[in-house]
């Protein structure tokens, strides 16, 4: 596979030590290949809830955004990178979100 075929690397990120390691590795790989990196955090409302909670209560989106910010902080510790890095939180189950994000990735 040529390096030109790897235009984008997708990393699922959950704030764990293995996720930190995967993100670190993807940044190094992307720098060598000239690939962009997309960091994705997923979230969803628990399926056991019959109604959404009232205002001012727990939110899985808020949790996902805090985890996404951890990824941003980790990336920023590297200083300027020679590749584009984007982060986002997506609603849905982790497998579905990652498969969707990986569509067209190297």
Secondary structure, DSSP 8 states (H G I E B T S, - for coil): --GGG--EEEEE--SSHHHHHHHHHHHHHHHHHT-EEEEEEEE---TT-SS---TTS--HHHHHHHHHHHHHHHHHTT-S-SS-EEEEEEES-HHHHHHHHHTT--
